[in-house]
Amino acid sequence: MENSNRKPGWIKRVWRWWRSPSRLALGTLLLIGFIGGIIFWGGFN
């Protein structure tokens, strides 16, 4: 029962942290870098 009550709070905290503009920009850069890295790595294999 504690887990089901804790999870939405955790998701809400992560969402609030992620929504700040600087973190959103950082997350976008990380996502683009991750996808670009996979494409680059796949090109050599």
PyMOL commands that set and color helices and strands:
alter all, ss='L'
color gray80, all
select helices_A, chain A and resi 2-19+21-44
alter helices_A, ss='H'
color red, helices_A
deselect
rebuild
show_as cartoon
